């Protein structure tokens, strides 16, 4: 500053489209993983189970003293890879120990088990120990263990695929163990003392991978120190066990797993190109092909000062007025508009007239933020 004195469809066509969409939606809803045998244990069906011990059946499902059942229902594909899912009846009076049994022989001397032992404290809060155990030639040992809160009707799933046993509680991954000592055997259940198991489902192993993430649905925002991404959920096959997680790789290296179709990466650096890969997994740990996309993070924000000579004049930056000097944190290469007025009143009898900007730009012009601190003076 210088001191101086589109086309509309017919109602019939719209109705036909709605009917088609409804039929497609119904078909999608009906497509789901199916268990080959389910039992609520109103009675013990001796044509489906071989019993050992003092178990009984009734209103609380399977109860009684110690005992176990193993299934005589054939696994549809004839393998020893399958899922055992149990729903637990939990009250303060029914709280000793439950087990889902996998790959058992007819003596229970060789088997894997997913065990849960709940405990109620004096306040009625339920917690317990979830573990994977193995009995090998009658010698029992714990392979993995963790603490897990509990509630009535909680669902535990044990999935045997190859030599890996995966455990989910209420649809959430809990633990996994790999062991090749026992290759074959039947599914079953076991109870100890006054517990209740009121439903068991036996399912075949899902061997079909889900679909890959559709790259056209991926959206992301990049900041200097953060990348947020989201995408449309991948679809499992028509008889699939459902999508469990998305494995996220960054530059070919495992980053983390997410259970919803979105992530936030808070470990990126400014001005860096990253390649992300998304790999859907279903509950039976079948992997879809990876879908990749690239993200370039912007540089770190840099201080830019917009001022005048003398200071104290009114300036406009990106449409907002400020009194100079005005300081901003801008991302390198971002665009901004700076402006002032041709004349401004000063002290009594003084008026200021615009002469030029220090970058020789017009009275109102666009600048590009630099990668180092910069000052623009009117």
Buried (B, 14 or more C-beta within 10 A) or exposed (E): BEEEEEEEEEEEEEEEEEEEEEEEEEEEEEBEBEBBBEBBBEEBBEEEBEEBBEBBBEEBBBBBBBBBBBBBBEBBEEEBBBBBBBBBBBBEEBBBBBBBBBBBBEEBEBBBBBBBBBEBEEEEEBEBBBBBBBBBEEEEEEBBEEEBEBEEEBBBBBBBBEEBBBBBBEEEBBBBBEBEEBEEBBBBBBBBEBBBBBBBBBBBBBEEBBBBBEEEEBEBEBBBBEBBBBBEBBBBBEEBBEBBBBBBBBEEEEBBBBEEBBBEBEEBEBBBEBEBBBBBBBBBBBEBEBBBBEBEBBBBBBEBBBBBBEEEBEBBBEEEEBEBBBEBEBBBEBEBEBBBBEEBEBEEEEBBEBEEBEEEBEBEEEBEBEEEEBEBBB
